[in-house]
Amino acid sequence: MGQLSAKNVSVAFAGLKALSSVTLDITPGHISGLIGPNGAGKTTLVNVLTGFQMPTEGAVELDGHSLDRLKPHQVRRRGIARTFQGGRLFRDLAVIDNLEVTGVGLGMSRRSAVAEAAAMLDWIGISALGDRIAGTLPYTDERRVAIGRALMGQPAYILLDEPAAGMSSHEAGDLSALIRRIARERGCGVLLIEHNVGLVLGLCDHIVVLDSGAVIEEGTPAAIRDSEKVRHAYMGTAVDTDLPVLEALQ
C-alpha cells in the first residue's frame, strides 16, 4: 500500500490562511508526528485529511487517488480513521456498544461488529471497561476507548489528535506503548498530533512542524530537537503550557 498525502494544502477562512501549502505523507507501519504552537493549524490539517474540511487549494490523495469532495464517512470507509481532542464518545452507551456502533456503520453485521469490538477491547487491554457507560469514564480511559473505536474495521491509517492531553507521565508512557503496537502489529500509518513534544520525539520516525499554518521544519526527531526554527516558534508563544515543550527540545 502507498501513502496518505496532503499535497500543497491551503485553507483560508474569510481570507485568513489557516494552512499555507502544506505537504505531508503518512506511510503504513510508520509513526509520523505533527507538532507546533497553539494555533499553528494542526487540527485544521487533520480535518482536511479526514474530509471534515475542504482545502481551499491543494489536494488529499490516497495511493495517488484524490479524496476531494468525499464526506468524512466516505473517507473513513477508505481506511482513514481519526480520534478527536474531546473524545466524542456516545456518552450514554456502554463502551463495547461505542465500538459496535462504529463497526455496523462501517458495514459489518451486528454479530461481526460485536465480535470485533470485544476483540479490540481485549487487544488494547481494556476489556474490563466493556460494560461501563462511556460517560462515566475517567478522561484517560475515554482516550483509550476512542482509539479502540477508531481502529474498528482495520483502517490503514489512524490520525490521533492530542491523545495524551491531560495524561500523567505514566499514562503517557502506556499510550506510547499502545501507539507503537498499532503501527507494528496492525500495520497502521499513524499521525500523532501532540503538545507533548517529548512523546512525539520518542515515538515518531518523521516529524513535521507547523507554525502559523506553514511547515517550518521536518525531519527526524534528532533534526527537530536541534532546530533553531522550532525552538524559536515555541519561544514566540512561550506561556506556561509551552515550557515543557522547550525543555523537551533541549
N, C-alpha and C positions, 0 to 999 in steps of 0.2 A: 504494500500500500504506500501511496505517496505522502503528500503533506496537506495540512490545512494552512492556508496562507492568506494574510492580508496584503494586498498589493497597492501600495501608494494610496492608502485610505485617508481621506479627509472628511471631516464632519463640521458643518457650520450651523450654529444656532443664531438666528436673527443677525446674520452677518459676522458673528464672532466664531473663530475657528476653535473647536474643541480638540480636533485632531488635524495634523498637517502632514500629509504624505507619509503615513506610517506604513512600513513594511515589516512583516513578522511571519515566521514559519514555525509550525508545530509539527513534530515528527513522531509517528507511533513508537512507543517504547522509550521515549526520552522525556525528560522533565525540563521545561523551559520556564524562565522566570520573567515577570513583568513588574518593575518597581518604579517609583517616582514619588515626589512630594504630593501632598494633598492637592487635588485639582489638576493633576497632570494629564488626565484623560484616560486612566487605566480602565475604569468601568465602562466608559463610553466605547472603548475598543472591544471589550468583551461583548457588549451589547451588539456591536456591528458583526462580530464573528458568529453570533448566535441568532441573528435575524431580528433582534429587538430594536435595532436602529439601522436605518438605511444610510449608507455613506453618501455624502454629497459628491465625492469624487473617488475614483479607485474602485476596487472590487475585492470580494472574498472568494477564494477558489478552494475547492476540494479535489485533490488529484488532478488539478488543471482545469476543472469544470466550474464555471461561475455559479455561485449560490445567490446571485442577485434576485431580488423580489420574492425569495422564499420566506414564508412566515416561520416564526420560531418553532412551531410543532413540526413543520416540514424539515427544517434544519436538524432538529432532534432525531427525526426518523432516518436521517442520513448518517447517524452515528456521532453527532456532536452534542455533548451534554455539558451542563454547567451547574454550578451552585450559585446562590445569591448571598450577598452580605447579611441579609436579615433572616436567612434560613428558609422562610416561606413554606414551612410545612403546613399540612392540613391539620390545624391545631386540635380539632375535635375528633380526629380519627386516631386509632391506635397506630403505633409505629409501623407494624407489619402491613397495615392497611394503606399507609402512605406509599409504601413500596409497591404493593399490589396494584393500586390505582394507576401508578405510573406504567407498570407492565401492561395492564389492559389498554391503557391509552396508546401504547406502542404497538398494539395489535395482537398481543398474546391472549390465549384463552385464559379464563379465570383460574383454572387449575394450574396451568403453567406459570401464571403470574404469582400465585401463592407459593408454589414450589421454589421459584427463583428468589422471591422475597425472603423466604426462610433461609435459603442457602446463602444469600447475600449478607443477612444479619450475622449468620454464623461465620462467614469469611472475614467480616470486619471485626468480629469478636464482641458483638452487642446483642446476641440472641436473647439475653435476659430482659432486654428492653422491648421485645416484640409486642407484648400486651399493654404496655404503658400508653396512656393518652399523650400524644405528641406535645400538647400544650402544657403538660406538667413537667417536661424535661428540663434539666439544667441546660444552660446555654451551650456548654461544650458538647453535651450529648446530642443536642439539636444539630450541631455541625456534622457530627459523625453520621447521623441518620440522613441528613441532606446529601452527604457524599454517597451513601448507600443507595439512595433513591436515584441519584444521577447515574450510578453505574448499572441500573437496571437496563436490560436489553443489550448488554455488552457493547457499549459505544466504543468507537475507535479513538475518540478524543474527549477529554474532560477538562473544563476550564473552572478553576477553583478561585472564587472571588473572596479574598480575605478569610480563608478558613480558620486561621489561628487567632482571629481577633478575640480578645478577652481571655485567652488561654494562659495558664501558668507555664513556666519553662518546662515542667514535667509533662504537662498535657501537650505542649507544642512538640516535645520530643516524640510522644506517641503518635501524633499526627504525621510527623516527618516519616516515621517508620511505615505508616499506612500508605503515604503517597509513594514511597519507594516501591512498595508491594504492588500498587496499582500499575505502575509503569513496568515493573519486572514480570509480575505474574499474569497480568491481564493484557499486557502489550499496549496499554493506552498511551497516547501522546498527552502529556499533562502540561497545561499552562497554569502556573501558580502566580496569582496576583496577591501581593502581601506588603503590609507595612513592616512586618517582622523581617527586616533585611538579613539578619543573621540566619534565619531559617532558609531564606532563598539562597544565600551564598553557600550554605551547607548541602543543599539538595540539588541544585539545578546544573544542567550541563551547559546551558547557554542562557544569558540574561539580557533583556532589553530594558533600557532605562528611558522613561518618558519625562519630559518637563515642558509645561505649557503646551501640551499636545503634540510635541515633536520628539523624535528619537534623538537623544543627545549622546548616547553611548550604547554599545552592545558588545558582548564577548563572553569569555569565560569568567567564572567567579573571581579568579585572580586579577584579571584585567579590570573588572568593575571595582574591586577593592582598591586598586591602585589609581583609579581615575580621578583626576582633579575636577573634571567636569561634573562628575556625580557628587563629589563632596561639596562642591560649590552650589549645586542645585538644592541640596538639603540644607545647607547653611543659610541659603537665601530665604528659607521658610522656617528657620530654626525656632521652634517653640518646644515646650516640654515634651510633646509626643515624638519629636524628631531626634531628641538627644540620644536615645538608644540606637537609632539608625546611624548617627555619626560615630558612635562607639564601635558599631559593627564594621564600619568602613575603615577603622584604624588599622 
